[in-house]
Amino acid sequence: MVAGNRPATLVPQEDFPTNRGGLCSKGWTATSLLDHPDRLLTPLVRTIPGDRTSPLRPATWAQALDRVVDGIEAAQVRYGRDAVGCFGGGGLTNEKAYLFGKFARVALRSSAIDYNGRFCMSSAATAANRAFGIDRGLPFPLSDIAGAEAVLLVGSNPADTMPPAMQYFDAGRANGAVHIVVDPRRTSTAAGATLHLAPIPGTDLALANGLLHIAIRDSLIDQPYIAARTTGFDAVRARISAYWPDRVERITGVPVAQLRETVRALAQARSAMILTARGAEQHRNGTDTAQAYINLALALGLQGKPASGYGTITGQGNGQGGREHGQKADQLPGYRRLDDPTARAHVAKVWGIEPDELPLPGRSAFEMLDRMGADGGVRALIVLASNIVVSAPDVNRIRARLAALDLLVVSDIFLSETAALADVVLPTAQWAEEEGTMTNLEGRVLHRKRALPPPAGVWDDMQFLTAVAQRLGRGKYFTSNPREVFDELRRASAGGIADYAGITYERIDAEKGVFWPCPTVDHPGTPRLFETDFPTPSGRAKFIPVDHRQPNEVPDVHFPYVLTTGRIAAQYQSGNQTRRVKSLSHTDPSVQLHTNLARTLGLENGEIVQLETRRGRATFRAAVDDSIRPDTLFVPFHWGGTSCANLLTDTALDPFSKMPAFKVCAVAATRVGGIDDDHLLAAPPAKPLHPPPGPAGSAPPIRRYIRRQANPHRKDVFMASQNRFLQGVYPFEGAGIDKLSLIHPDLVRLVPDGVVCQALYLRGGNTSDELVVVVLMRDGVPMRYFPIGAKSDIHVPLRVVEDLEGGSSIELFIGAPDGLTGHVIVDLGMVEV
Amino acid sequence: MTSTLERSLPEADIGDPRRKLIVIGNGMAGARTVEEILQRNGAEQFAITMFGDEPYGNYNRIMLSHVLSGEESDQDIYLNSIAWYEENHITLHVGVRATKIDRFAKLVYSNDGQITRYDQLIIATGSNSFMPSMEGLRMADGSLKPGVFAFRTIDDTRGMIEYAQHDNHNRAAVIGGGLLGLEAARGLQAYGLQVDVVHAGGHLMNAQVGPQAGEILRRSVEKLGIEVHVKARTTAIMGEEKVTGIWLLEHPQIECDMVVVAAGIRPSVELAVRSGFTVERAIVVDDQMRTVEDDDVYAVGECVQHRGEVYGLVAPLWEQAVVLADHITGADPLSAYHGSRTATKLKVAGVDVASMGLQGPERDTDEVLVFAEPKKGIFKSLVIRDEKLVGATILGDTSKVAFLMQAFDRGLPLPVERLEMMFNLGTPAAEVGAEELADDAQVCNCNGVSKLALVHAVEGGCKTVNAVMDKTRAGKGCGSCKTLVCQIVEWAAGGAVQEDPSANWYVPGVPLDKPALMDAIRLKELKSVSAVFAALAPAGAEDAKSKMGLASLLKMMWDSDYLDERDARYINDRVHANIQRDGTFSVVPQMRGGVTSVAQLRRIADVAEKHQVPLIKLTGGQRIDLLGIPKESLPQVWADLDMPSGYAYGKSFRTVKTCVGQTFCRFGTGDSTQLGMDLETRYQGLESPAKLKLAVSGCPRNCAESLVKDVGVVAIDGGRWEIYIGGAAGAHIRKGDLLATVHSQGEVMVLSGRFMQYYRENAKWLERTYSFVPRIGVDRIKAIIVDDSDGIATRLDAAISESVAAYRDPWLDGADPVTAGQFRTSLPLEVLPQVPVRSGG
């Protein structure tokens, strides 16, 4: 049962309002995945149960389920309910995401569930919730973009990552709209824009604050709007006064003139949008960065006005819906909070359980993964629609943590890198083979109909979850019928923020999608939010002052460049699907870098380069051009193995959204091979550079503010410096007290480049019967004279110290009366920083 | 449920378990350090007390020159208001000076007699203005002589402004030609003072720039009317009660009414010296910002010396603050300050100045680039060492400063072409031309079509862009690559690309251009859209996109003989109203030439009231627009109005805008109002390929915007009229072309009618006159319309007269719907209550 039996074809639906029939190459080629020869068609289990080095073998569903349920029960008996974790994906339908959340809470009664969307839009979502009381990617239909006279697009490249959406940008540009793209790379989106700002990765927040500073200074803000529809502006205004343009230019690298032009374009347009995406959000201050752009949008009075306002552009198929219905650690369906008693009571009633039976909020995605197999962590993990050993940050560490699990269950359509590590692998249905709803970035709920049945022996995830629930004795709470699940989801979401109560499959079909919130069946849905008020307690949007922080890692001598990651047009997510499509697989894993940098590295276009960070190494083919900042390297994250970008990425988390800092870390680059050394790209996964930090279960390296026990002692303090000494006992023969000569060729220190040296002290002794003078020379010029008396010694602390820069030559000379002989003992202490 | 207990912070008192932190100094370094500490949850660890000399919160000192020049108000430069300290439970002693630190007993003595205990202490006393020694600087009581100012605090600034505004004060001398001095000079100029800058150094801003740049800077500054004296030492200030002038060594004396001393700053270290801390040029600190003597006493800001350096810029202070806060709170005990790279970028006295690192080369191997254009005040010098930028001075043109600053701060790899570092050599080619594109370059990302595939398609016989797109599917995805596809096809065909014949077709579904189509229609007497399809379309196929255009054309050609088929119209044309974004309609009653009457207004008001019209608005075409009418109410609204349609919809002759005209207007030279009404009366509602908007202005002042209308008429002297055609003022703006100048209103009526008929017959469907006129060429149109070069004038006049005669007010439909569902709601969800249609209206 493989390719060819049932060729499926795609027919574009040209009147569909979101994409008008447009699809990107991934969409057009998606049918080839349905009957792909690599497709999993039967469950797989390890030949030797519990031994993940033994080969996988085909099994029946009953056998596979036995292993799954035995593993769950064993883990829960031994370690408690929270020992079983669930990891979902933003590609799941609303029904599956909802059911997965319910499965964790009702069938497993575990708090441990989260999903890969945490790695996607969580920063913007958290910021929007804080500021607007609601998180919907775009508060307006996608097509409104065409009507905006000015658009500020921050860290987004829809021309490559979302081609069908690009038509609205193009339409706006054709109408003369001013588009400003903020991106360290001149992407195709940026190249077509009116203005391209190329800040240092990780400085988007400072940029936003700088723009707001200019808007305030030049009286371009909308005072009546601020007074009528927002709170908290004064605090922001005070904070913004520290972001004067020249300072922001130095932090971001964006010229003041461009900042001014940007603000003017936004403020003077009759309609203006500010859109952020992962480039701005995947940072350890991603939430605050999104907030900074929200502040700007609010101050300019954009939110809620026609074809205006702040929005975030999300990528995954069901990126929006996947985050609304309970597969997040802290959340119940309808975007309800898991720690809100009213929400718990409502959902518990719909589910037919007591509110107290619901577990409390669990750990966020990376925090959960990082504690796998450790005390208090998850011991058995069920993964749906996610390829975590490619997509999570610092995958060397994730791989080690997965190895510590007692049970790993992975459901996928192919044997992904993560599935290959599992105890039990389950085949699952694909997009065209199941019914369900998805919610796109506009908040439009779409109905995906089943076009053809899955291959024989392949279940969909809802059947699997229901079957496991049954075996766990919780079957009465579950159904695998999508329509019944959706109707239950509607009830569960009723009255919540993401209210789907009035949405039915029939309405979606008739109306080409329905925008939530839609509380009743006769409610028309809500294409545009905030026209009159905000769903916050005060009805107003909230300004929150935010400050620029340095990224967790800044370039230094050892890792001198900035690494940023992202997507390219031909690939999707971990590449598990798209790398298997022939017409898409022509792209090699590559790193983009600037011509000037390539020259510094002695690297030609197409050669193989190895990147190294504090966490790992990976190799890529060099793509050399001038469309990227010269200090920045860009790596797409679609590949596994030795070219996996996430071998390199930093795990520092945003304190609010728990988003890892995918978009910036410090990196070193070396040429390791020529154009034809393809094997370097195909080699097995790199070993960790350092052992995974800390013992099992150690906290992730978030910079946390620890209460200090006592004054740390100066001695305990790590210095990023090296001691250097010029010392020894040397004979001398005088040629005159004013005739200086080098004491000995050993007493020369050439300060290395990039290092600053300081002399700290000099000790000296003189065995002769007369006064001698030891001279500290820099580049042949005397710096200090140290007279040492007859048969005596000196110790001079050099408190007033100068910086001796890289390249300086430091030497010790001696002057002694003519003919005098003896020995000097010298010890020059220096520190190099 | 878990939740962390919210503990309100107790006031600093006995029993407070938190350590007591005292910060001496409330300037940019002290307050910033406290902010950083608070951000690290420092409020849980510390009860914070601050001492500030000045009676304010913390303000941005570097903005003082902007306050002086009036660019910023003094309210806008506060970084922390007094309220901020209260909100953060910080005890702030304003106007109180700490006088002594007893570091053994851990006590701070202050000049209000208080003694305060601390556990940890931060010294952030900043710096003071340096007052060079000179006679007559101070009065007997030690205060500055009236008219002498330092330029350091907000009070100094306010004092300067007040003094400078005094009527009797006309001339000022600024002592010091550094950046602060120049800023002060420029600021004072704003108050009408004649300003002299007296600088002891050899050239201006000698701390930041070299002699050559300093000289160029001097020229720029003198161009602004500021007199500069270099190598000039001030020895005394003249005047008994107040300033009257200054004495200079080896220079003539300068008479002036005020003196601003901006001769630099000195770290404020008296307190530290008196309290026994190691002070060299400033308070000596280690990499954690601790004093030499005491692990519990830190110092930060302009008052510290770190590794021999004393900083006077904001960036280093704030970097120090981060390290101090990391360390004192334990947030990052490993945090260390390694010194800062100093760079400044300012507008000094109206001249952009940026300076970073070295001013000039230090070693033989240093690479130096210098560009100077003194006339324009431009100077650029760069110092490069080992492929890294180690210094730069830029004057005048700051376009590359952002890049240089980054190269200096971050050690960016530098371009081989060093010139790129000094000038913008034009942006790199944004678009790669079709020729340079690599063969395997993917052109259409959606369908994975490479350039080569397109070329093959062309070689394989596809000679039009559409044919290539059909064959390869390029451009059929998201469509964003269409332009590039066109370029590649044109290039590949080497000029042999055939113009797509369909480009000239009037509508896509019938392969004929307009004249041929009209001939065929006349010949075969095709009077309905379906008849046209049956006779002329390939295989008789109907094409939805072609229906509207054909309907319009047939209406124009056959007038009353045209067989109307309702589905061949836009919604606006079907219901004779303009659909709005929410699905309701707008109704515009006729108001010829924008002239109305009491009776009309009253009736409109009554109707609007009766139907609760949500919005009544005057349109750009001088009509009254009733907005928000549900579709099913349209007939009733029309009936109640009992006025003809004002045609604010549809592809047709719309409105004529007029100005007041000679009857009332003092400037009016022709009766534009009457002509406008006549034009509208005659031609109203005529079907046309796209809408026609007209205007008549009574004089060349163009009040009715005639120059940007499809047809615009302007009265000029001598009773003459100018007729303009092809103007537009929408998304596309175009001034109309002069068609003719005529002597009578009658000629205007004839020529404009003739032009419109010609347009109706020859324009493509939806082609506005602003495209049509340039396409045909205005000379050609003049020849046909005015000179009758083709001999068709008579026919055109007759044709339009026929159309005028066939005109029927569409709002009569209201009483007699053409189709049963014409005015029924089309929203599927909820059935709206049906409004009964009154027969006869």
Interface residues (C-beta under 8 A of the other chain):
Chain A: N19 G22 L23 C24 S25 G27 W28 T29 A159 D160 P163 P164 A165 M166 Q167 D170 N175 G176 A191 G192 I200 I216 R217 A238 S241 A242 W244 D246 R247 E249 R250 G253 V254 P255 V256 A257 D339 P341 L360 P361 A510 E511 D522 P524 D547 P555 P560 A569 A570 S583 L584 H594 T595 N596 L597 R599 T600 D626 R629 P630 D631 R703 R704 Y705 I706 R707 R708 Q709 N711 P712 R714 D716 V717 F718 M719 A720 D753 V756 Q758 R799 V800 V801 E802 D803 G807 V833
Chain B: M1 T2 S3 Q39 R40 N41 E44 Q45 N60 I62 M63 E72 D76 I77 Y78 L79 N80 S81 W84 T278 E280 V284 D286 D287 Q288 R290 D295 D296 R307 G308 E309 V314 A315 H327 T329 G330 A331 D332 P333 L334 A336 H338 G339 A343 K345 L346 R363 R385 D386 E387 T398 S399 V401 A402 F403 M405 Q406 D409 R410 G411 L412 P413 L414 P415 V416 P428 A430 E431 N445 C446 N447 G448 G477 C478 G479 S480 A731 P828 L829 E830
